[in-house]
């Protein structure tokens, strides 16, 4: 039987993969993908814990909202990457260091 | 001249002083343009006329006149300025005028062509102003002002040829020694003011003045006061041991020597003592007599062997001043004033004659190309053939100085000598030495002045051969006329109706110190005869020694050398005073150099070391602390700035790491 723990382990694995992608990738698109991973890990947690709310299914509804929002966020992220590329001619985050002192 | 033309004596005496002063101002303003000396001479002429015509007859043997206005007030005491005219002051003013006048006219010729003649007239006018002002000053303080002015003017005149080092030395010497006297005068003024509370001459010395009215604070105080004034007179009138400036003062022009150092300036001391005579007590008077007598003797001894014609006359002046001072010391200040007056005429004449000789010999020297000192009597002789008029005039003056009958010197010298014998009779004891010494001096005087006349005018001229090409000229009439005027003044007839008896001398009857005793002995009759005979013997001896070549002494004789070197007094002063002063100043210089400067240097060194230490502390401790803090902050900052590299992934990585650590901490807490 698939227990809550299994869900949480998968979720943690997804989170870790997403975290790794965000920190280590040299491509802004892949970072965006990593963010999607982490959002999905959170959504998976919401769905998994919604078993304790069988009356309202609040967790699952919240997950639906989160998916919509994630899609919007990806759209915004891609737009940012596009404008960053226009400005710097690259999307390697290592080479974009405007935030340093 | 209008019959009603009249000048009151007070205005007249004021004009007598102010006219030369106007001349002085004119010379100052006109500067180098005023070379003729016309204005100062005219001013002096008018002064002399006023003095003769209006001041002297109006005051002499009539009521004295004194007026004083307030000058300034200190506390409750006030000092005044004004005029004081009595027999003594108008006599002195007249003498100064009468001597200054021929000297002015003589100078016009004597100083012609001198490049600095405009200065000469300036200084001469200043001097005459000061001397005339001194005579009529109404109080001691005013006298002191003029006294100082006289000293200053004579300083300027002695150093007139300031490019000669000897003249500069001489005027410095004269000035310094006169300052000693000025100090005495100042102390005397202070002492008089302390005792009597007034400086006015009439208040002090008038018929019922303070000096006769009040008794002095104490005998010692009175002696001190008298000694102060005596010191003043000693410096001004060149008394031993302060006489050394006068022979050196001969470095000035001869016309100046005749006016200042024979007739007027040196007379200021005698005049001072005469005008304040009542202030002296017996102790001071005796001291005065001794100093005067000793000066007369020692200066006469020095005069015996001098070779410089002006030095002979200078020592003669010192000697005759000694006579006057001694006479004052014996109470006969009227006789002193008589001698001052007669001496002024014949000594001025002697100097002017000497000036004429020097002038002509200097011409001869430059014409003939010979090299000799035109003042040295060794190189003269036989000049009567070339300058007969000068010879005649100078002989008159020399006879007067030697005290031969029918000359003015006979009257005044006998007055002093006779009085001195009578004074010694009354005083008794060892005081007889003084008249005897004065008699010896009288004989010495006759000898040295005879020697001078004989060596200069008699015998054979030293450069006889050269005179054939370049003869020596007689002095010009511009120089001879003033000398002739003075020669008239050297004759007895100008001073007394009876040319052989001083009792009828106008000056004695006018001043009347009333101390000369009546003729009760043979002295007044015998003494003049003895003195005249011995004076004649002195002249004969001079003729015998110098013309007949029978001079008995060698130059190396110890006494001759002593006299020629002026008793080694200058050397003694040099050693005792100048050298010790120099040594003292060297010593104080050393102290200044090593102790005072050393102290300063030590404190400088100490401060520097202190400053170095505190600089080190500041640099390495205080600054070190600050720098360490700053460096530490910088290093820490530097350490951490690597983190903020603008790479968002790193930021996130760090944040996540910290989060993880936090979580791990929470788990394993």
Interface residues (C-beta under 8 A of the other chain):
Chain A: X19 X22 X23 X24 X31 X93 X94 X96 X97 X98 X99 X100 X101
Chain B: X641 X644 X645 X646 X647 X648 X649 X652 X653 X656
